[in-house]
């Protein structure tokens, strides 16, 4: 029997609902479906009650998840790679979380290729990441912005544009009858005829959750409180965000006679989220920084148009360069912000008037025109963000890397030392 390719993954817990978690799970499930891989996952970025490694139902020894703090540490990686001897180390998210891993690439890469699925939000190109990029055998890039950045900063590192994808068998258009039934069963009676805007994000500073509420309130004052409502699927008390219930109460948006803002706080399975996207008339995301923006892709896959800030991966979702699948708002300001770890990056902010005008354009648009935007958006997703292509691409990439680079006794294509002439 052919020996299976062993892959060690580091990321958000693959069973978590985060974008990093879901994309990791999709990739792993695609590998396992071939029967040619075994996967051991360090499941991070969430709190754990139990740190014991566990088999994933239906996969036996082929997929084991080990809960870790953060994304792991040097000692854990060192110990594990020498004990399990993985053929590939695959890891994903923002590079700010992995300097500790790249610091020991001279210990890891002589044995196994390092494959990084890269998340980055915006220009100017981060040349301060160059050494990080050079420390990988392959970089997958989640958006066209990220792809150009990697090719600018480290063209000698092999890379490929592998955009995010969603399960188009789950996130799909429902029938008019199904939409109406879900709306009737889910919304307060006084909301049946309202235009529904949906916002599905983490309640974090860059997601602009407070601005969304204040500006949506101003929008209602213009069009009428009986015309529209906003559903926010988020944690209103996220420690990294604002107290949304306090804002809603202060603005009077919790008045049951209007029901203008509803908070959705349950952790729903994908099928329920798909029903909400279908029930909604439009999905919103005006983050000031967004590597990709999975919720808007899910919305388009369900045939529901979007309103987005033209930043990061959002801008490639809302238009293919010719057609539009919603409304893209150009940033009114592009400020260079940064930190000690990230010396520079653009923060793209939209202004209130542009946002309100986008809402008004969408609500005043004839229903047939709006539905056409959503239908074209679904086609855009099927063509450019195919779930099957995402799965097939990762399978082909990792098999090819294993064939070309080998691992352990067959490792090739990597030299862990250099010769320099001393003056």
N, C-alpha and C positions, 0 to 999 in steps of 0.2 A: 504494500500500500504506500502511495506517495506521502511523504512527510508533509504535514500541514505547516503553512507559514504562520509563525507566531508574531502577533502584533500587540505591543504594549501601548495603551492610550492614556494620555493625561488631559483632563478637561473638566468642565462641569460634570456633575454626576449624569451619566447618560439617561437616567430615568427622570431627571428634573425637567420642568417645563421651559427652562431658559432656551434662548436661541442656540447657544453653544451646546447645551445638553441635547437638544433635539437633533441638531445636525450631526453630532457625534453618534447618536443612536442610529440615525438613518444610515450613516456610513458603515457602522459595525454590522448592522443587520444585513446590509448588502453583501459584505464580505462573507458572513456566515452562510448566507443562502447558497453560495457557490460550493460549499463543502471543502474548500481549500485552505481555510484559515482557522486559527484559534486566537481568541482575544482575551487579554487581561486588562481591565480598566481600573485606573485610579480615579475614583469618583469624588470630585472635589467641589468647592465653592458653596457648599451648604453645611448646615450643622447636622451632626450625626449622633444618634443615641447608641449605636452599636458600630464598632469598627472591624467586626469580623468580615472576612471575605466570604462572598456568597455566590453560588451559581445562579445564573438567570434562567428562569423557568423555560423549559423547551430546548435549552441549548447544552445542558450538562456541563462537562468540562471544557466545552468549546468557548464559553463566555463566562468569565468570573469577574465580579466587581469588588474592589477593595476600597471602602470608604477612607478618605484621607482629609486632613486639614489643608486648606489652601488647595494646591495642586500636587502636594507631595513635597519632599525635600531631598537634598543630595544623598543623605545616608540611606533613605528608603530606595531611591533609584539605584544607587550603587549595589546595595544588597540584592535587590530584585533582579537586575539584569544579569548578575553572575549566577543567581540561583535558577531563574527560569530561562535564561538565554534567549530573549526575544530576537526575531529576525529584523524587526522594524520598530522604531520608537516613533509614534504619531502623537502630536500634541497640538492643542488649539486654544486660542483666544488672544487677547491683546499682549504684545511683547513685554509690557511692564510687569507681567506676572511670571516671566521665565528667565530673567538674568541668572538666577541661581543654577538653572539647568544648563544654559549655555556656558557657564563658568566651568563645567566639567565635561564639555563636549570632547575634550582630548582623552577622556576616560571612556566615553560612550561610543563615539564614532569609529574607533578602531575595530569595534565588535559588531555594531549595528547601525545602519543608516538612520539619520534623524529627519523626520518629515514634519514640517510645520504648516498648519492650516492657519493662515495669517489674517488677523482682523486689524484694520486701521481705518480711521474715519475721514481724513482730509489731508489736503496739501497745506503748506509747502512740504515737499518731499523730506522725510525725516532721515537725513544723512547720519544722525546720531544713532540710528538703528543698524548701520552698515555692518558692524562686527557681528551683531545678532544674526543678520541675514546670511552672512558668510559661514556661520556655524551650522548650517543645515545642508543636507544632501538634496533636498527638494522643498519648495515652498508652493503650497496651493493658495490662491488668492480669492477672497470672497466676493470682490466687486471689481469693476473696471478701474475705479480710483486706486484700490489697493494694488491691482496688477501693474498699473503704470508706475506707481511708487516703487515697487520692488525692482522693476526693470530700470528705473532711474538710478536707484541707490546701489544695487548689487547685481548688475547685469550678468556677472559670471556665475551666479547661483541659478541652477535650473528651477524654473517656476512655470506655473500654468494657472490660467483663469478657471476656477471651478466655483461658480456662484452657488449660493444657497438654493435650496429647493424645498418644496412642501409636498406632502402626499396628495396628489391630485385626485386620488380615489376617495379621500376623506374631505378635503377642501374643494368642493365642487358645487356648481349651481343647483339649487333646489327648485322644485316646481312652484308656480305661483300659489297653488293651494297649500303646499307645505310651508311656505313663507308666511302666509296669512294665518294658518293654524298656530304656528309658533309665536307669532306676534300677539295673537289673541290670548294665548295661554301664558305669555311671559310678561307682558306690559300691563301697567295699571289701565283701567277702563278709559280714563281721560286721555290716554296717549295713543289710542288706536289709529287716529288719523294724522298723527304728527310725523314730521320728517325726522328720521332717526340717524344721528351721527354716532359713530362708534370710535372709541379710543382705547386701544389695548397695548399698554406699555407698563414697564416698571415705573413706579412713582419715584423718579430720581431727578436731580437738578437739571440735567441736560435734556430731559424729556419735556420740559416746559409745562408741567402739569398745572401749576398755579396760573400761568398766563392763559392757558387754555380756558380755565374756569372764568377768570375775569373778563376775557375777551368774548367768550361765549355769552356771558351775561349782557355785555354791551350789544351783541348781535341780537339777542332776544328783545331788548328794548327797541330796536329798530324794526324788527319784523313781526313782533308780537309773541308773547309767551305761549300762546296756544298753537303756534306754528311748528315748533321744533323742540327736540330733546337730545340730551347727550348721555350715552352710556359709557362709563369709565370702568374698564376691567383692570383693577389694580389693587394694591394694598394702600389704603388711605393713610396708614400710619407707618409706612416704610421709614426707617431711621435715616435713610439717605435722601428722603424727599420731604415734601411739605405735608402739613396736617390738612388733608383735603376736606375732611368733614367740617373743620373749623371755617375754612374758606366758603364752603357751600352754605353753612349756616349763616355766616356774616352777610353773604350776598342775597340771602333769602331764596336760594335755589332749591331748598328742601321742602318748600311749601307743597303739601300734598294736593292742593287744589290745582297745581300746575304740573308737578312731577317733571321739572325741566332737566334735572340731573339725577341719574340713578347710578349708584356704585355697585359694581359686580365684584364681590370679594372671594367667591368660591373658586377653588382650583378645578376647573372643568376639564374633562377629557376633550381631545381634539374634535370629536363628533359634535359636542355641544357648542364649542367655539364656532364650528362651521355653520351651525344653525343661527348663531348670533350674527355672523358676517352676512348671511343670506337675508336675515330679517332687516338688517341695517340698510339705509339708502346710500351711505358714504362712510368710509373709514378715514381717520385723521392721524397724521404724524408730522409734527413740526419741530422735531428734535434739533438742537443746534449742532449736534454731532451724531452721526449714525453710520456705523460701518456697513450695515445692510438694511435692517428694518424688516424683520420677518413677518410682523403682523400685517403690513400692507401687502406683502406677497400672498399671504393667506387670503386676504380680502379679494385681491384680483383673481386668485384661483377660484374663488366662489362667485365671481362675476359681479362684484361690488366695486365701484370706482373709488378713487382715493384722492385726498388732498394732502400734499406733502411739501416739505421744505426741499429745495433743490440742492441737497447736500449729500455727500457720501453715496451709499448704494440706493438711497431713495430716488435719486434723479434718473437712474437707469430703469427703474420700475415704472415710473409714471409716463415715460415716453420712450419710443424706440428711435427717436430722432426725426421721425416723420409723423407718426400718429401719437395721440395722447389718450391716456386711459384714466384721466382724472384731471386735476389741476395742480400744476407745479408752481410754487411760490418762490420767486427769486429772493435770496437773502437781501435784506436792506442794509446789513452791516456784516463785514467779515473782519473780525478782530483777531489779531494774533495773541493767543494766550499760551500759557505753558506752566511748567513746574521744574523742579530740579531733575526729575526723570525724563520729562518731555519738554525740552527747551522751547519748542514752537509748534503750533498747530492752529489752523483757522477754527474759529467758533462762528458758525453761520447763524445769524438771528434774523427772523422775519419780523415785520412790524405789524402792529395791531390792525391798521387799516387794510393792509393787504390780506391778512387772515380773514377779517370780517367780509371783505369783498369776495373772497373765494367761497366762503360759506353761502353768501347771498347768491352768487352765480350758480352754485350747485343746487340750492333749494328752488331757485326760479327756473331752472332748466326743465324743459319738457321731459316727462317721464320716459318717453321713447328714446330721446337723445341720451339721457342718463343711463338707461339700460343698455344702449349700444356701446357706451364707453366701457361698461362693465363686461359686456360680451367680448369686445376687442381685447380687454385686459386679460380675460381668461385665455384667449388665443395667444397673446403675448407671453403669458406664463408657460403655456404648453410648448411654445416654440423655443423660448430662450432660457427657461428655468425648469426644464423637464426633470421630473423626479427620477425617471428611468435613466436619463443621461447622467445625472448626478451620481446615482448608484453605480452605473456601469463604469463611469470615468474613474472613480476611486478604486474600483476593483482592478481595472486595467493598469492604472498608475502604480499601485502597490505591487502587483505581480511583476510588472516590468522593472521596477526598482530592485526588487528581490533578484530577478534574473541577472540584471546588469551589475549590481553592487554586491550581491551575496551577503553573508553574515558570518561572524565567528571564523571558522576554519576556511570558509570560501570568500571572505571579505575582500573586495577589490575596489579600485577607483578612489580610495581615500588614503592619503599620506599624512600621518600625524606629526611629521617633522619637516623642517626645511633646512637647507644649507645656505649660509650667508658668509660672504667673504669679509673678514675683519680688516680694517685699514691699519 
